[in-house]
Amino acid sequence: MTNKEYMRIYVFNRNHRLHPNMGYGNDGRREAKLGERNPMWKGDKAGLQAIHTWIIQYKPKPDLCEECHQQPPRDCANISGKYLRDVNDYRWLCRRCHMKSDGRMKNLTHNHPLIS
């Protein structure tokens, strides 16, 4: 058995010990458990952080903000306020446009003594 053939059968784990190569990722086992096929999938009942992470993964990020088209986008903002697992219910905004759309910019300037 050559060294290459041996390494296909065995790989090193974190503790630098040899163990059998189970071939994860090579035969489609990982892909078989992605998304709704995963037994831990919660769908729309997932938490806010999980939904935001999913949206950031599946909604392509444009070069500029979808509202002002001037600044690069920083936030993936929800449109409807329902936080569904729907990429069309989110848009990529710069921080200023995101704060304006949420009403936080108005509160910031209204309550700040030097700005108002």
Buried (B, 14 or more C-beta within 10 A) or exposed (E): EEEEEEEEEEEEEEEEEEEEEEEEEEEEEEEEEEEEEEEEEEEEEBEEEEBBEBBBEEBEEEEEBBBEEEBEBBBBBBEEEEBBBBBEBBBBBBBBBBBBBBEEBEEEEEEEEEEE
